[in-house]
């Protein structure tokens, strides 16, 4: 599955003057790459339909350190793994996730849009993903639009507790969200589980904001467009780690290596580690 980035002389010349050009000054060593957590965004979503068993299985096969999943809830209370708050983009159905029963969601084809070979892929449940992958790879759990699903925090916490995944020895579970109040609640429910803050807003990178996040978050996870060396240093000085998203090019991955982030969240695990 590994891709090799083939650059023409013209592209290489343009990269020299790009914002990422300094990333090419020193190619990361194998040791440096190993120190960065390789997180497969929605599974190996560059190669298989996102948030499906096919994408997660492939990520494990490619030896990603973590799979990243998005958790929402059906109309009748089942926790399901899907990114958008509607099913329109990634299935053959229409409608809001929260307006459809689990049976309705389960009858959708979540794979054909990515290729005929993925026809019949289902929307997984949260519990299926936990049972299939814990112990095989870390799981980065994003609470997607939790404000739409009152009580989802308690439901997620209970599913983890039932599997003893709320214990500190299980360091391969991280919970994150763009909803800061929701993630504060998760920190209270699961005080031993690492918590991550998601943002793409530069306003969330001020010293005051970072200080506030550090009171309950273990990870600060920004979009790579707002990552700077200074920001990484600030985050580390506050005792947090940084994981950046969403990498869809080798250029972006190499830039984040140069910035010395702790994790790279990518649709292509082989961009983070070419040996995958």
CORJO-V448640 format. One record per backbone hydrogen bond with DSSP energy under -1.0 kcal/mol. NH is the residue of the N-H (numbers start at 1). CO is the residue of the C=O. Records with the same first field share a line. If there is no record, write none. Layout:
NH = CO, CO
This chain:
12 = 8
13 = 9
14 = 10
15 = 11
16 = 12
18 = 15
21 = 18
23 = 20
24 = 21
25 = 22
33 = 29
34 = 30
35 = 31
36 = 33
37 = 262
39 = 264
40 = 66
41 = 266
43 = 40
44 = 55
45 = 43
46 = 267
47 = 44
48 = 44
51 = 42
56 = 52
57 = 53
58 = 54
59 = 55
60 = 56
61 = 57
62 = 58
63 = 60
64 = 59
65 = 38
66 = 38
67 = 138
68 = 40
69 = 140
71 = 142
72 = 80
74 = 78
75 = 100
77 = 74
80 = 72
81 = 124
82 = 70
87 = 95
91 = 87
97 = 85
99 = 96
100 = 97
105 = 101
106 = 102
107 = 103
108 = 105
110 = 121
114 = 111
118 = 115
119 = 116
121 = 118
126 = 79
129 = 125
130 = 126
131 = 127
132 = 128
133 = 129
134 = 130
136 = 133
137 = 133
138 = 65
139 = 172
140 = 67
141 = 174
142 = 69
143 = 176
144 = 71
148 = 145
149 = 146
152 = 149
155 = 151
156 = 152
157 = 153
158 = 154
159 = 155
160 = 156
161 = 157
162 = 158
164 = 161
165 = 160
170 = 167
171 = 169
174 = 139
175 = 194
176 = 141
177 = 196
183 = 179
184 = 180
185 = 181
186 = 182
187 = 183
188 = 184
189 = 185
190 = 186
193 = 190
196 = 175
197 = 219
198 = 177
199 = 221
204 = 201
205 = 202
210 = 206
211 = 207
212 = 208
213 = 209
214 = 210
215 = 212
216 = 213
217 = 213
218 = 195
219 = 195
220 = 241
221 = 197
223 = 199
224 = 245
226 = 223
227 = 224
232 = 228
233 = 229
234 = 230
235 = 231
236 = 232
237 = 233
238 = 234
239 = 236
240 = 235
241 = 218
244 = 263
245 = 222
247 = 265
253 = 249
254 = 250
255 = 251
256 = 252
257 = 253
258 = 254
259 = 255
260 = 257
261 = 256
262 = 242
263 = 242
264 = 37
265 = 244
266 = 39
267 = 247
271 = 268
273 = 269
276 = 273
